[in-house]
Amino acid sequence: MSTVEAFKVQVRTQTGGGASRSLRRSGMIPGILYGGDKENIPLMVDPRDVEKGLRHSSFYSKIFELDINGKKERTLARAVQLHPVTDRPMHIDFWRVSKNTKIHVSVPLHFLNENKCPGLKQGGLLNIVLHALEVTCSADNIPEHLTIDLSDMEIGATIHADVLQLPEGVSITHPDRDNTVATIVAPKLAQEESTGASGEKSGAASSKA
């Protein structure tokens, strides 16, 4: 299950566009804590902590504990606004959750035993359709990731979401939409055919010349 991590935040007293720009110039970014039928709390966060978190695929499926004036709040990072040019974090939203809160969350998929996969050994290619899967579960029951074993997959295999071993209390949010997770496809012959066709066209052009 997803682990609980502390995330450093501070409460900010000034809000609005001007205050946010001033905050960013000082090296921090604005954030907000909302949800849980409680008041919204404006926050300020070190963008380096956000950048570090975003390097991990589980960032949006991990419980973060925030210390708000001595009171612990369990949250999920729900959205990070990035600068359109630099991709630096500009704003972050945290959503309060309790242990029984039912949530929809995107969980990373990990593909195991590629080196043992018969289809890949024969030159096939792993075509990943979904890198993460949206599941429904309680906030205290979020899987850190879901695994798919490729050790028996042959060329032409289609891997469906229903082969996943989901923890108890976890279900796929959109089973019809997210049915196909990955495929093992044959080595691409289209490029060779295309090259052959190009050669024929080139030869035809030369004979006309």
DRENLOPA-716363 format. One record per residue: residue in one letter; residue number from 1; x, y, z of N, C-alpha, C in turn. Coordinates in pm, whole numbers, plus 32768, in hexadecimal, padded with zeros to 4 digits. Each point is the difference from the previous one (the first is absolute). Example, Ala and Ser with C-alpha at 12.3 -4.5 7.8 and 13.67 -1.06 7.14 Angstrom:
! residues 2
[fitor "A",1,[8527,7DC7,830C],[7FA7,8077,8000],[805A,8078,8000]]
[fitor "S",2,[7FDD,8069,7FB8],[8052,8077,8006],[7FB3,806D,8049]]
This chain:
! residues 209
[fitor "M",1,[8053,7F8A,8000],[7FAD,8076,8000],[8057,807C,8000]]
[fitor "S",2,[7FC6,806E,7FD7],[804B,807C,7FF8],[8030,802B,8089]]
[fitor "T",3,[807D,802C,8007],[8038,802E,807E],[7FD8,8091,801A]]
[fitor "V",4,[800B,802A,807F],[7FE3,808A,8026],[8085,804A,800C]]
[fitor "E",5,[800A,8072,7FBD],[807A,804F,8002],[7FE1,808C,8033]]
[fitor "A",6,[805F,8037,804A],[7FF2,808B,802C],[8023,805C,7F8C]]
[fitor "F",7,[7FBA,8070,7FF8],[801C,8064,7F99],[8004,8088,8045]]
[fitor "K",8,[806F,8048,7FED],[8011,8080,8045],[7FAC,806D,7FBF]]
[fitor "V",9,[7FAD,8041,8050],[7FB0,8072,7FD1],[7FFE,8069,806E]]
[fitor "Q",10,[7FDE,8079,7FD7],[7FE8,806C,8060],[7F7D,8044,7FDA]]
[fitor "V",11,[7FBA,802F,8063],[7F84,804B,7FE6],[8026,808D,7FD4]]
[fitor "R",12,[7FBF,8030,7F96],[8019,8089,7FD3],[7F89,8059,8025]]
[fitor "T",13,[801D,807A,801E],[7F98,805C,802F],[7FCB,8058,7F90]]
[fitor "Q",14,[804E,800F,7F96],[7FD6,8057,7F91],[7FDC,7FAC,7F88]]
[fitor "T",15,[7F93,8025,7FBD],[7FD4,7FB8,7F8A],[7FEA,8063,7F8F]]
[fitor "G",16,[7FE1,7FCA,7F8C],[7FEB,8057,7F8B],[8076,7FF9,7FA1]]
[fitor "G",17,[7FEB,8035,7F87],[8065,7FF9,7F98],[8082,8045,8025]]
[fitor "G",18,[7FF6,8079,8037],[8078,804A,8026],[8051,7FB8,806A]]
[fitor "A",19,[7FBA,7FCB,8064],[8043,7FB8,806C],[8042,7F80,7FCB]]
[fitor "S",20,[7FBD,7FBD,7FA0],[8039,7F85,7FC7],[807F,801F,7FB1]]
[fitor "R",21,[7FFD,806C,7FB2],[8077,8024,7FB4],[8074,8024,805D]]
[fitor "S",22,[7FE2,8048,806A],[8066,8024,8061],[8039,7F84,8044]]
[fitor "L",23,[7FA9,7FA0,801B],[802C,7F84,8040],[805E,7FB3,7FA4]]
[fitor "R",24,[7FDE,7FFA,7F80],[8056,7FB8,7FA2],[8088,8045,7FF3]]
[fitor "R",25,[8000,8085,8002],[8080,8048,7FF8],[8058,7FE2,8079]]
[fitor "S",26,[7FC1,7FDF,8070],[804D,7FE1,807A],[8034,7F70,8001]]
[fitor "G",27,[7FDA,7FB1,7F9A],[8030,7F76,7FF7],[7F9E,7F98,802F]]
[fitor "M",28,[7F88,8028,8027],[7F98,7FA1,8028],[7F8F,8006,7F9A]]
[fitor "I",29,[7FA2,7FA1,800A],[7F8A,8002,7FAA],[7F83,7FF4,8055]]
[fitor "P",30,[7F8F,8036,7FD0],[7F83,7FF4,804B],[7FC2,7F75,7FF2]]
[fitor "G",31,[7FB0,7FDD,8062],[7FB5,7F84,7FFC],[7F7E,8013,804C]]
[fitor "I",32,[7FAD,7F9A,7FFD],[7F7F,8007,8046],[7FE0,7F76,8037]]
[fitor "L",33,[7FC9,7FFC,8077],[7FCA,7F85,803B],[7F6A,800F,8006]]
[fitor "Y",34,[7FB7,7F9E,7FC6],[7F6F,800A,7FFC],[7FC1,7F77,8019]]
[fitor "G",35,[7F7C,8001,800A],[7FB5,7F83,800C],[7FE3,7FD9,808F]]
[fitor "G",36,[7FB8,7F92,800E],[7FDF,7FCC,8084],[7F9D,8054,804D]]
[fitor "D",37,[7FB0,8050,7FBB],[7F9C,8056,8041],[8040,805F,8065]]
[fitor "K",38,[807C,8027,7FE5],[8045,8060,8055],[8029,8078,7FAB]]
[fitor "E",39,[802B,8068,8043],[8028,8078,7FB7],[807E,7FE8,7FAF]]
[fitor "N",40,[800A,804A,7F91],[807A,7FFC,7FB0],[8070,8049,804A]]
[fitor "I",41,[8078,7FCC,7FF7],[8073,803F,8042],[8069,801F,7F98]]
[fitor "P",42,[8023,8080,7FEC],[8069,8023,7FA1],[8089,7FDC,8037]]
[fitor "L",43,[8053,7FC6,7FAB],[8082,7FCE,8029],[806F,803C,7FAB]]
[fitor "M",44,[807B,7FF0,8030],[8075,801A,7FAB],[805E,7F8A,800D]]
[fitor "V",45,[803E,7FDE,7F8E],[804B,7F84,7FF4],[8083,801C,7FB6]]
[fitor "D",46,[8068,7FB8,8024],[807E,8007,7FB6],[7FEF,7FB4,7F7C]]
[fitor "P",47,[8010,8042,7F8D],[7FEA,7FBB,7F80],[805F,7F8C,7FEA]]
[fitor "R",48,[8074,8001,8042],[805E,7F91,7FF2],[7FC7,7F7F,8038]]
[fitor "D",49,[7FAF,800C,806A],[7FC0,7F89,8038],[7F98,7FC8,7F9E]]
[fitor "V",50,[7FBB,805B,7FBB],[7F9D,7FD4,7F9D],[8047,7FBE,7F8A]]
[fitor "E",51,[806C,803D,7FD0],[804A,7FC7,7F8F],[8035,7F75,8023]]
[fitor "K",52,[8032,7FF2,8078],[8032,7F7E,802D],[7F8F,7F99,8000]]
[fitor "G",53,[7F8B,8027,8031],[7F8F,7FA4,8003],[7FD1,7FD8,7F75]]
[fitor "L",54,[8000,805F,7FA4],[7FCF,7FE5,7F79],[8059,7FA0,7FB2]]
[fitor "R",55,[8079,7FEB,8030],[8059,7FA0,7FBC],[7FD1,7F71,8015]]
[fitor "H",56,[7FA7,7FEC,8060],[7FCF,7F7A,801E],[7F72,7FEF,7FCC]]
[fitor "S",57,[7FE9,7F90,7FBE],[7F7C,7FE9,7FC2],[7F91,7FF4,8067]]
[fitor "S",58,[8024,7FE6,807E],[7F99,7FEE,8068],[7FDB,8082,8046]]
[fitor "F",59,[8030,8072,7FCF],[7FEC,8080,8045],[7F6C,801C,801B]]
[fitor "Y",60,[7FAB,7FE5,7F9D],[7F72,8020,800F],[7FAF,7F91,8043]]
[fitor "S",61,[8042,7F93,8024],[7FB8,7F93,8043],[803A,7FE5,808B]]
[fitor "K",62,[8047,805F,8036],[8042,7FF1,8082],[7FBD,805C,8065]]
[fitor "I",63,[7FEE,7FCD,8079],[7FCB,8052,806D],[8070,8057,8038]]
[fitor "F",64,[7FE8,8084,8003],[805E,805D,803C],[7FC4,8037,8082]]
[fitor "E",65,[8052,8004,8066],[7FD5,8039,8080],[8038,808D,800B]]
[fitor "L",66,[7FA7,8061,800F],[8027,808C,800C],[7FF1,802C,8091]]
[fitor "D",67,[8062,804C,802D],[7FFB,8038,8088],[7FCC,808F,7FF2]]
[fitor "I",68,[7F81,8015,8026],[7FC1,8083,7FF6],[7FF4,803A,808D]]
[fitor "N",69,[805F,8055,8021],[8000,803E,8086],[7FF5,7F98,8070]]
[fitor "G",70,[804C,7F95,7FF2],[8001,7F98,8067],[7F97,7F94,7FF0]]
[fitor "K",71,[7FA5,8011,7FA1],[7F98,7F9C,7FE8],[8021,7FB3,7F81]]
[fitor "K",72,[7FF9,7F7B,8009],[8021,7FAB,7F8E],[7F86,7FF0,7FA5]]
[fitor "E",73,[8016,8013,7F80],[7F97,7FEE,7F9B],[8030,7F99,7F9A]]
[fitor "R",74,[7FAF,7F98,7FEB],[8020,7F9C,7F9A],[7FC6,802D,7F7B]]
[fitor "T",75,[8053,7FFF,7F9A],[7FD8,803B,7F80],[8034,7FAF,7F8A]]
[fitor "L",76,[7FC6,801F,7F8C],[8035,7FD5,7F7F],[8024,807C,7FB0]]
[fitor "A",77,[806E,7FFA,7FB6],[801E,806B,7FA0],[7FA4,7FED,7F89]]
[fitor "R",78,[7FAC,8063,7FE4],[7F9B,7FEF,7F98],[8024,8043,7F7D]]
[fitor "A",79,[804B,806E,8006],[8023,8047,7F85],[807A,8056,8017]]
[fitor "V",80,[8057,8005,7F9B],[8073,8059,8001],[7FFC,8052,7F81]]
[fitor "Q",81,[7FFE,8084,800F],[8004,8059,7F8C],[8092,801A,7FDE]]
[fitor "L",82,[8024,7FE9,7F82],[8089,8012,7FD2],[800D,807B,7FA6]]
[fitor "H",83,[8073,803E,8002],[801B,8072,7FA9],[7FFF,7FCF,7F6F]]
[fitor "P",84,[7FBE,8046,7FA5],[7FF3,7FD0,7F75],[8083,7FF7,7FB5]]
[fitor "V",85,[8066,8046,802B],[8080,7FFF,7FB9],[8069,7FAE,804A]]
[fitor "T",86,[800F,8019,8082],[806A,7FBE,804D],[7FD6,7F7C,803E]]
[fitor "D",87,[7F7E,7FE7,8009],[7FCB,7F88,8044],[801E,8000,8095]]
[fitor "R",88,[8024,8072,8038],[8013,8008,8091],[7F78,8007,8045]]
[fitor "P",89,[7FF3,7FC3,8076],[7F81,8007,8048],[7FDD,8090,8025]]
[fitor "M",90,[7F80,8023,7FF1],[7FD0,8086,8021],[7F94,7FFE,806B]]
[fitor "H",91,[7FBD,7F90,8013],[7F93,7FF7,8061],[7FE3,7F6D,8017]]
[fitor "I",92,[7FD8,7FDD,807A],[7FDD,7F76,801F],[7F80,7FFC,8053]]
[fitor "D",93,[7FAA,7F9F,7FE2],[7F84,7FE9,804A],[800D,7F80,8052]]
[fitor "F",94,[7FDD,8008,8080],[7FF7,7F8A,8056],[7F6E,7FEB,8027]]
[fitor "W",95,[7FD6,7F82,8002],[7F75,7FDD,8021],[8000,7FAD,8081]]
[fitor "R",96,[7FB4,802D,8063],[7FF5,7FB5,807E],[7FBB,7F79,7FE9]]
[fitor "V",97,[8034,7F9A,8043],[7FBE,7F7D,7FFB],[8001,7FC3,808B]]
[fitor "S",98,[7F9E,7FAA,801A],[7FFF,7FB0,807A],[8013,7F6F,7FD8]]
[fitor "K",99,[8013,7FA9,8061],[801C,7F74,7FE1],[7F8F,7FBE,7FB2]]
[fitor "N",100,[7F86,8031,8011],[7F8D,7FC3,7FBC],[7FD4,804B,7F83]]
[fitor "T",101,[8046,806A,7FDD],[7FDD,804C,7F88],[800F,7FA9,7F85]]
[fitor "K",102,[7F96,7FF2,7FB1],[8007,7FB6,7F82],[8032,805F,7F94]]
[fitor "I",103,[8069,7FD6,7FBB],[803C,8058,7F9D],[8019,7FB6,7F7E]]
[fitor "H",104,[800D,804F,7F95],[802F,7FCD,7F7F],[808F,8032,7FF0]]
[fitor "V",105,[805B,7FA6,7FEB],[808D,8026,7FFA],[8046,7FAF,7F94]]
[fitor "S",106,[8060,8041,7FBD],[804D,7FBF,7F95],[807B,7FBE,803C]]
[fitor "V",107,[800B,7F7C,7FEF],[806C,7FB2,803D],[8060,7FCF,7F91]]
[fitor "P",108,[8084,8012,8012],[805F,7FD6,7F99],[7FFC,7F69,7FE9]]
[fitor "L",109,[8019,7FD9,7F83],[800C,7F73,7FDB],[8093,7FDD,7FED]]
[fitor "H",110,[802B,7F93,803C],[8089,7FD1,7FF1],[7FFF,7F7C,7FB4]]
[fitor "F",111,[8050,7FF8,7F97],[8008,7F87,7FAE],[807D,7FB2,802A]]
[fitor "L",112,[7FEB,7F83,802B],[806C,7FAF,8036],[802B,7F92,7F9F]]
[fitor "N",113,[807D,7FD4,800E],[8038,7F8C,7FB8],[8002,8012,7F69]]
[fitor "E",114,[8022,8078,7FD2],[8010,8015,7F70],[806E,7FA5,7FC8]]
[fitor "N",115,[8068,7FE7,8051],[806F,7FAB,7FD2],[7FD9,7F6C,7FF4]]
[fitor "K",116,[7F8C,7FDB,8039],[7FD1,7F76,7FF7],[7F8C,7FF1,7F9F]]
[fitor "C",117,[7FD3,806D,7FC6],[7F89,7FFD,7FA9],[8021,7FBE,7F7B]]
[fitor "P",118,[7FBD,7F8F,7FDF],[801C,7FBB,7F81],[7FEB,805A,7F87]]
[fitor "G",119,[7F96,804E,8002],[7FE3,8057,7F8E],[806C,8068,7FE9]]
[fitor "L",120,[8035,8039,806B],[806A,8065,7FF3],[8084,7FBD,7FD8]]
[fitor "K",121,[8019,7F87,8031],[8079,7FB8,7FDA],[8001,7FE1,7F6A]]
[fitor "Q",122,[7F89,7FEE,7FC8],[7FF5,7FE2,7F72],[8002,807D,7FA9]]
[fitor "G",123,[801A,8072,803D],[8008,807C,7FB4],[7F83,8054,8003]]
[fitor "G",124,[7F9C,7FD3,804B],[7F86,8050,800A],[8016,807F,8050]]
[fitor "L",125,[7FA0,8058,7FFB],[8009,8081,8043],[7F8F,800D,8065]]
[fitor "L",126,[8020,8037,8075],[7F9A,801A,8065],[7FC0,8087,7FE3]]
[fitor "N",127,[7F81,7FFB,7FD9],[7FB5,807B,7FE3],[7FA9,801F,807A]]
[fitor "I",128,[802B,8061,8051],[7FB8,8022,807A],[7F90,8062,7FDF]]
[fitor "V",129,[7F86,7FD6,8017],[7F8A,8054,7FE8],[7FE5,805A,8078]]
[fitor "L",130,[800F,7FCA,8078],[7FE9,804B,807B],[807B,7FF7,805A]]
[fitor "H",131,[8034,8072,8027],[806F,8003,805F],[7FCC,8008,8090]]
[fitor "A",132,[7F81,8021,800F],[7FC0,8007,8084],[7F6D,7FDC,7FEE]]
[fitor "L",133,[7FC4,7FD2,806C],[7F75,7FD2,7FFC],[7FB2,8047,806D]]
[fitor "E",134,[7F8C,8035,7FDC],[7FAD,8043,8065],[7FB0,7F97,804D]]
[fitor "V",135,[800F,8005,8084],[7FB9,7FA2,8057],[7FAF,804D,8066]]
[fitor "T",136,[7FA1,7FB8,803C],[7FAE,8036,806B],[801D,7FB1,8080]]
[fitor "C",137,[801B,804A,806C],[8021,7FBD,807D],[7FF6,8066,8072]]
[fitor "S",138,[8015,7FD1,8078],[8005,805D,8071],[8089,8042,8004]]
[fitor "A",139,[8008,8073,8041],[807E,804B,8004],[806F,7FB1,8045]]
[fitor "D",140,[7FDE,7FA9,805C],[8065,7FB0,8046],[8020,7F7E,7FB8]]
[fitor "N",141,[7FC8,7FEF,7F8A],[8012,7F81,7FB9],[8034,8016,7F72]]
[fitor "I",142,[8048,806C,7FEB],[8032,801F,7F7A],[807C,7FAB,7FE2]]
[fitor "P",143,[7FFD,7FB0,7F95],[8079,7FB5,7FDD],[806E,8060,7FD2]]
[fitor "E",144,[807D,7FE3,8025],[8070,8052,7FD0],[8010,7FEE,7F6A]]
[fitor "H",145,[7FE8,7F85,7FD0],[8004,7FE2,7F72],[7FB8,7F7B,7FE9]]
[fitor "L",146,[7FE5,7FE2,7F83],[7FC7,7F7F,7FDA],[8061,7FBD,7F9F]]
[fitor "T",147,[8011,7F7E,800D],[8065,7FBA,7FB0],[7FC1,7FA2,7F9B]]
[fitor "I",148,[8046,7FF2,7F8F],[7FD8,7FA4,7F96],[8079,7FAA,7FDE]]
[fitor "D",149,[7FEF,7F7D,8009],[806D,7FA1,7FE6],[8000,7FDC,7F6C]]
[fitor "L",150,[806F,801A,7FBD],[800A,7FE7,7F6F],[8042,7F7A,7FE1]]
[fitor "S",151,[8020,7FB0,8064],[8053,7F8A,7FEB],[7FC1,7F98,7FA5]]
[fitor "D",152,[7F7C,8000,7FEE],[7FBE,7F9C,7FAA],[7FC3,803D,7F83]]
[fitor "M",153,[801E,807D,7FE3],[7FBE,8045,7F92],[8046,7FE6,7F7A]]
[fitor "E",154,[7FB1,7FD3,7F9F],[8034,7FE6,7F79],[7FE2,8075,7FA3]]
[fitor "I",155,[803E,8000,7F8A],[7FE1,8064,7F9A],[7F6B,7FF5,7FDD]]
[fitor "G",156,[7FBF,8071,7FF8],[7F71,8003,7FE3],[7FA9,8005,807D]]
[fitor "A",157,[803C,7FF4,8074],[7FB2,8002,807C],[7FC8,808B,801B]]
[fitor "T",158,[7F85,8003,802E],[7FC1,807B,802F],[7FE9,7FF2,8096]]
[fitor "I",159,[8036,805F,804B],[7FF9,7FF9,8092],[7F8B,8057,802E]]
[fitor "H",160,[7F9E,7FC2,803D],[7F89,8047,802E],[800A,8020,8095]]
[fitor "A",161,[7FBA,8067,8027],[8004,802D,808B],[7FCB,7F96,8060]]
[fitor "D",162,[7FAC,7FA5,7FCF],[7FC6,7F9E,805B],[8064,7F96,802E]]
[fitor "V",163,[807B,8000,7FC9],[8065,7FA2,802F],[8048,8036,807C]]
[fitor "L",164,[7FE9,807E,801F],[8043,803C,8073],[7FCB,7FC5,8082]]
[fitor "Q",165,[805C,7FE8,805D],[7FDA,7FD2,8085],[7FEC,807C,8058]]
[fitor "L",166,[7F83,802B,800B],[7FE2,8079,804B],[7FF4,7FE1,8095]]
[fitor "P",167,[8035,8057,8055],[7FEF,7FEB,8091],[7F6C,8006,8025]]
[fitor "E",168,[7FDF,7FC5,8070],[7F76,8002,8030],[7FD2,8090,8014]]
[fitor "G",169,[7F88,801D,7FD2],[7FC9,8087,8010],[8027,805F,7F90]]
[fitor "V",170,[804C,7FCF,7F9E],[802B,8053,7F8E],[7FBC,7FCE,7F82]]
[fitor "S",171,[7FC5,805A,7FB3],[7FBE,7FD9,7F83],[8029,8060,7F91]]
[fitor "I",172,[7FF7,7FD2,7F85],[801F,8054,7F8C],[7F8C,8060,7FEC]]
[fitor "T",173,[801F,8080,7FF6],[7F96,8066,7FF7],[7FB5,7FF8,7F7C]]
[fitor "H",174,[804A,7FED,7F91],[7FC1,7FFB,7F7B],[802A,7F7F,7FB9]]
[fitor "P",175,[7FC6,7F8E,8028],[802C,7F80,7FC7],[7FEB,7FF4,7F6A]]
[fitor "D",176,[7F97,803F,7FCB],[7FE8,7FF8,7F6F],[8063,8058,7FB4]]
[fitor "R",177,[8014,8078,8032],[805A,805E,7FBC],[8092,7FD2,8009]]
[fitor "D",178,[8028,7FCF,8074],[808C,7FDD,8018],[8015,7F69,7FF9]]
[fitor "N",179,[7FC6,7FC2,7F9C],[8005,7F6E,7FF6],[8089,7FCE,7FD3]]
[fitor "T",180,[803A,803E,7F99],[8081,7FD3,7FCB],[8071,804E,803F]]
[fitor "V",181,[805D,7FB7,803E],[8070,803F,8046],[807B,8005,7FA6]]
[fitor "A",182,[801B,7F92,7FB9],[8078,7FFA,7FAB],[7FEF,7F8D,7F9C]]
[fitor "T",183,[8055,8000,7F9B],[8004,7F93,7F9E],[8091,7FDD,7FE3]]
[fitor "I",184,[8017,7F84,7FD5],[8083,7FD7,7FCE],[7FF3,7FF5,7F69]]
[fitor "V",185,[803C,805D,7FBA],[7FEE,8006,7F6E],[8079,7FC7,7FB9]]
[fitor "A",186,[7FE8,7FCA,7F87],[806C,7FC8,7FB0],[805E,806E,7FD1]]
[fitor "P",187,[807E,7FDC,7FE0],[805C,8065,7FC9],[7FC2,8043,7F88]]
[fitor "K",188,[8013,8080,7FF6],[7FBC,804D,7F97],[8039,7FDD,7F76]]
[fitor "L",189,[7FA8,7FCC,7FAB],[8025,7FE3,7F76],[7FD8,8071,7FA4]]
[fitor "A",190,[7FAF,805A,8036],[7FCD,806D,7FAD],[8072,8054,7FC8]]
[fitor "Q",191,[8069,8013,8050],[806F,8054,7FD3],[8046,7FBF,7F8A]]
[fitor "E",192,[8013,7F77,8006],[8040,7FBA,7F92],[7FAA,8008,7F82]]
[fitor "E",193,[7F7C,7FF0,8013],[7FA6,8008,7F8E],[8003,808B,7FC3]]
[fitor "S",194,[8004,8064,805A],[8005,808A,7FD1],[8081,801A,7FB3]]
[fitor "T",195,[806F,7FC7,8032],[8080,8011,7FBD],[7FFD,7FBD,7F78]]
[fitor "G",196,[7FC3,7F89,7FFC],[7FF5,7FBA,7F80],[7FAC,804D,7F9D]]
[fitor "A",197,[7F91,8036,8031],[7FA9,804D,7FA8],[8048,807B,7FCD]]
[fitor "S",198,[8050,803F,8056],[804A,8077,7FD7],[8065,7FDC,7F94]]
[fitor "G",199,[803D,7F89,8011],[8062,7FD5,7F9E],[7FC0,7FE8,7F79]]
[fitor "E",200,[7F87,7FC2,8002],[7FBB,7FE5,7F83],[7FDB,8082,7FBA]]
[fitor "K",201,[7FD0,8062,8051],[7FDB,807F,7FC5],[807A,8046,7FC6]]
[fitor "S",202,[8072,7FF3,8047],[807A,8040,7FD3],[802E,7FC1,7F7D]]
[fitor "G",203,[7FF6,7F76,7FFC],[8027,7FBC,7F84],[7FA7,8025,7F8D]]
[fitor "A",204,[7F7E,800C,801C],[7FA2,8023,7F97],[801E,808B,7FCA]]
[fitor "A",205,[8024,805A,805C],[8021,8088,7FD6],[807D,8001,7FAC]]
[fitor "S",206,[8063,7FAA,8024],[807E,7FFC,7FB5],[7FEA,7FCB,7F74]]
[fitor "S",207,[7FAB,7F96,7FF1],[7FE9,7FC7,7F7D],[7FBA,8062,7FA5]]
[fitor "K",208,[7FA6,8054,803F],[7FBC,8063,7FAD],[8063,8069,7FD0]]
[fitor "A",209,[8064,801E,8058],[8061,8064,7FD9],[8056,7FCA,7F8F]]
